[in-house]
Amino acid sequence: MPQQVEFAVERREVLGKKVSRLRRQGIIPGNIFGGGKASVPIQLDGHTFERFLATHGATTVLALRIAGGSAETTIVRHVQHEPVTGKIEHVDFQHVEMSQPMKARVPIRLRGVSLAVKNFDGVLLHLLDAVEVEALPANLPDAVEVDISGLEELKATLHVRDLEIPQGVTVLTDADETIVKVEPPRVAVEEIPAAVAPAPAEGQEAVPGAEATKE
């Protein structure tokens, strides 16, 4: 289960379109919202936050320590990326109450090797990559797993009900939704070779242009 991580941020005085100058300095603008509290504009170091995302899941509980103030218990609700470069442009953090259950989308992690893929050249289709769950913030998993080694035959499927769900976590996504399935291998269509003119009989020379229409 995710552990609470402390993260230093600052109150943000720069608002609106002027935040572009913060991004040029490697600073990410953001907001803290929810919990019946007023939204708080903040800013944080971009390099430090990218390192955090690389090593923690989206459901990690953060104690955002605002300079000159108290820590705010939050999770990352949304990360906005620049469409072309992929750089982080904005981050929304949501207040959480550790004693109150909350809903979150949790990624699905595949584990193992499908024998249908290994032995019969099946094509594994990953149709669902996340599920919605409800749990206390401290119980929210970084991911939920499903073992695909049981997919031994072509056309075999796994559904949400087959997920390995930790104790204290309720899955809200329909249990019948398909996560993965194994399709038969795609068969390439053989090209039919073009018709070849018969070779001339022994002792007979081919006549140039004989295939052309005579005038």
Residue, then its C-alpha position, 0 to 999 in steps of 0.5 A: m500500500p502507498q505510504q504518505v510522502e512529504f513534499a515541499v511546495e510554495r504558495r503561488e502568486v503568479l496567476g493566469k497566463k503569466v504562469s508560463r514564465l514559471r514553467r520556463q524556470g522549471i517550476i510547475p504551477g498547481n492547485i489544491f482543492g476539495g475537502g470543503k476548503a477553498s482552492v489554494p494556488i501553489q507551485l513546486d519544483g518540476h524536476t523533483f516532482e518528475r522524480f516523484l512520479a517516476t517512483h510512486g503511483a497516482t494513489t500515493v498520499l502526499a503531505l504537501r508542506i506549504a512554506g510558512g504553513s501546515a501540511e495538507t494531506t492530498i493525492v494527485r488528482h490530475v497532471q496536465h501535459e503539453p501535447v507536443t513536448g509531453k512536459i508537465e504544465h499543471v498539477d491538481f492535488q485533492h484534499v483527502e481525509m484519512s478516515q473517509p473512503m474515497k474513489a480513485r482509478v487504479p491501473i491494472r498490471l499484468r503478471g505472468v506469461s500466457l501459454a496461448v501466446k507462447n505456444f499457439d502464437g496468440v495475440l494478447l489484447h489488453l482491453l482495460d488498463a484501469v479500474e475504479v475502486e473505493a477505499l480509505p486513502a491509506n488502503l488505495p493500491d498503486a495498482v491491481e494485478v491479474d495473472i495471465s498465465g492461466l490463459e492457455e487456449l486461444k479465445a481465453t479471457l480474463h475479467v474484472r472479477d479475476l483481479e487480485i484485490p487487496q483487503g479493504v478495497t472495493v472495486l466499482t467497475d463492472a465485474d464482467e468487463t473484459i481485461v484481456k483476451v487472446e485472439p488467434p494469430r493473424v494469418a497472412v494471405e498468400e499472393i497468387p503469382a502472376a501467370v507465366a507464359p509457357a516455355p517454347a518447345e525444344g528446338q523452337e525459338a520464342v518469337p519476340g512480341a508474339e504475345a502482342t495483338k497482330e494487326 
